[in-house]
Amino acid sequence: MAADPIINSLLDTDLYKYTMQQVMFSCYPDAMGKMSFRCRSGQLNLELDELRAQIDALGDLSLSEDELTWLGSLSFITPEFVSWLRTFRLNPAAVHLAESDGHLDITVTGKWAEITHFEIFILAIVSELHCRRAFQGQPERAGELRLHTKIQQLKAGLGSGDGFNLVDFGTRRRFSRQWQEYVVRTLQRELPSTFAGTSNLHLARTLGLKPVGTMAHEWLQAHQALGETLSDFQRDALLTWLGYYEGQLGVALTDTISMKAFLQDFDRELAMAYVGIRHDSGDPVDWGEQALSHYASLGIDARDKQFVFSDKLDFDTALMLYRHFSGRVKVSFGIGTYLTNDMGEAAPNIVLKLVELNGQPVAKLSDSPGKIMCEDDEYIARLRASFRKKAS
């Protein structure tokens, strides 16, 4: 077992892991899933045995009564779910590791509601193990200098900054658990009117911050297998989420297939019910302009809606988007690697995505070709054809 576990709390993960898991537990308890790992940035520098030990250590974790009480205090978490979580444990045997031509291969299989948490935990572990070996010199010192320079530049660029909301989205590709906490504490102290919270539940609980999250691609992808028809999977996923949470957690993710495909399904009913939408691939300005035109075509005043930007953001891009959309829509910015792994070395670009549910392939296509994730090329062609047919 790992002598020093990287993950030491089941809350050291993103909020949407629990909000999605709750609906999986309630609505799809027997659904079976498969998740697959990909590194988009070349080879990783870590030892397979060390990774295995860290993953095995996850099986020893459980939520404490204090953690369960805090989780249950969130308005959208049900007592039934908290009761189920009291005995919830991760099963490390669900995770299969291998190396092929120097590249890391990870697959996770099992009940969807039980394996979903491996995503963030494994990514954070892989990122930290890689950074320990690959980063030279004094990375924390370099990170401190970069972080404080960025904060001063943001303060100078913001002016009054009314309506600029920054959220930490940096758990999955962080330099380390300790470094993420340092970053979040620093943002909390230095940007009290701008820093709006964190997606990390452990940090939200221990630092008294607002936990923030939307839904993930995983949720929409799954409905390619769970929905009644392939061409309607996005609408099925959005309606199920909306019905379960009754208006809470009302930010929809737009790029599981593409923004164009999303807007085909995002009719007036859904656009009125959801408080906003999230950008995660493609040009953010083009995306936002498409969204504003869509709201206008539905007769909806977008000034009452929210755009959440979360794709490879830095402060310069966030400020540009803030100024561009000022007065037209509310904006917020979920920033990850730029804050939690900018240490003077290239951070690993890694993902662990759902690729199969109930024996059927599922896919993420997105608005950025490099983000396509699926293990079945024939299925990708069929999925694209179903949306071309729907658009015609």
Secondary structure, DSSP 8 states (H G I E B T S, - for coil): --SS-S---TTSSBHHHHHHHHHHHHH-TT-EEEEEEEESSS-----HHHHHHHHHHGGG----HHHHHHHHTSTT--HHHHHHHTT----GGGEEEEEETTEEEEEEEEEHHHHTTHHHHHHHHHHHHHHHHH--S-HHHHHHHHHHHHHHHHHHHHTT-TT-EEEE--STT-S-HHHHHHHHHHHHHH-TTTEEEESBHHHHHHHT--B-----HHHHHHHHHHSSSGGGHHHHHHHHHHHHHTTSS-EEE--SS-HHHHHHH--HHHHHHSSEEEE-SS-HHHHHHHHHHHHHHTT--GGGSEEEE-SS--HHHHHHHHHHHTTTSEEEEEE-HHHHS-SSS----EEEEEEEETTEE--B--SSGGG-B-S-HHHHHHHHHHHHHHH-
